[in-house]
Amino acid sequence: MLMAYVLVNTEEYDVQLMKMLRKIKGVEEACPLYGVYDVIVKTKADTMDEIKDIHNKIRKLEGVRQTLTMIAHEG
C-alpha cells in the first residue's frame, strides 16, 4: 500500500472543494491548513498509477491552483 500527501494551494477556502476532495476514491483525509498551503490531503493506493490518478483528479478540481505531492515510504 502506497501513501502520499498532497499540499494544495487554492483560490480561496471553499467548503464545496473540501467535500469534492473527500469524495475522491483513495483520499483518506483532507484538512484545511493555515500558512503557505491551504489544504493537506492524505491519499492511499495500491500502485503508483493509482496514486497518479488520484492526484490528477485533485489537480483538475475547480479552485485548485497548485499542488505539491510527497510520496511516503515505510522506514
Backbone torsions as a table, in degrees:
resi	resn	phi	psi	omega
1	MET	NA	127.8	177.6
2	LEU	-97.9	145.1	176.3
3	MET	-129.0	140.4	177.5
4	ALA	-143.4	150.9	175.5
5	TYR	-111.8	140.6	178.0
6	VAL	-122.3	120.4	172.7
7	LEU	-90.7	132.4	-171.8
8	VAL	-123.7	131.0	167.6
9	ASN	-97.7	133.4	-179.2
10	THR	-120.1	166.1	175.8
11	GLU	-62.9	-46.4	176.3
12	GLU	-163.5	163.1	179.1
13	TYR	-63.9	132.4	-176.2
14	ASP	-141.6	118.8	179.2
15	VAL	-59.2	-38.3	180.0
16	GLN	-63.1	-40.7	177.7
17	LEU	-61.2	-43.3	178.5
18	MET	-60.6	-41.9	178.7
19	LYS	-63.6	-42.6	-179.9
20	MET	-66.1	-39.7	177.3
21	LEU	-59.4	-45.8	-176.4
22	ARG	-68.6	-18.8	179.4
23	LYS	-84.3	-14.8	-178.7
24	ILE	-69.0	127.7	178.1
25	LYS	-61.3	127.9	-179.0
26	GLY	103.8	-14.1	176.0
27	VAL	-83.7	119.4	179.7
28	GLU	-86.9	-41.2	-178.9
29	GLU	-149.7	151.9	171.0
30	ALA	-142.7	120.9	-175.0
31	CYS	-130.2	135.8	175.4
32	PRO	-69.1	151.1	-179.6
33	LEU	-127.0	160.8	167.6
34	TYR	-109.6	137.2	178.5
35	GLY	127.5	-150.7	-175.3
36	VAL	-62.6	-39.9	179.5
37	TYR	-105.3	153.2	-175.1
38	ASP	-97.6	-27.3	-176.4
39	VAL	-144.9	143.8	168.6
40	ILE	-118.0	135.3	-177.4
41	VAL	-123.0	127.3	176.0
42	LYS	-99.3	127.1	-178.7
43	THR	-124.2	152.4	175.1
44	LYS	-138.4	143.0	178.0
45	ALA	-158.8	165.2	-179.4
46	ASP	-82.6	-29.8	-176.3
47	THR	-132.1	163.0	177.2
48	MET	-65.4	-34.5	177.2
49	ASP	-62.5	-39.0	177.6
50	GLU	-66.5	-39.7	176.4
51	ILE	-59.7	-46.5	179.3
52	LYS	-60.3	-40.9	-179.9
53	ASP	-63.9	-45.2	177.8
54	ILE	-58.3	-46.1	-175.9
55	HIS	-70.8	-33.1	173.8
56	ASN	-64.2	-38.4	177.2
57	LYS	-64.0	-40.6	178.2
58	ILE	-62.1	-48.1	-177.0
59	ARG	-62.2	-28.8	-177.2
60	LYS	-83.5	-8.9	-178.7
61	LEU	-67.4	140.8	178.5
62	GLU	-63.2	132.4	179.8
63	GLY	101.1	-16.0	178.4
64	VAL	-81.8	121.9	179.5
65	ARG	-95.9	-42.1	-173.1
66	GLN	-155.9	149.6	176.4
67	THR	-132.8	156.2	172.2
68	LEU	-133.2	118.8	-175.6
69	THR	-103.9	135.2	178.4
70	MET	-126.7	114.2	178.7
71	ILE	-83.4	126.9	179.6
72	ALA	-92.9	151.1	174.3
73	HIS	-132.9	154.1	178.6
74	GLU	-77.7	133.5	-178.1
75	GLY	-139.6	NA	NA
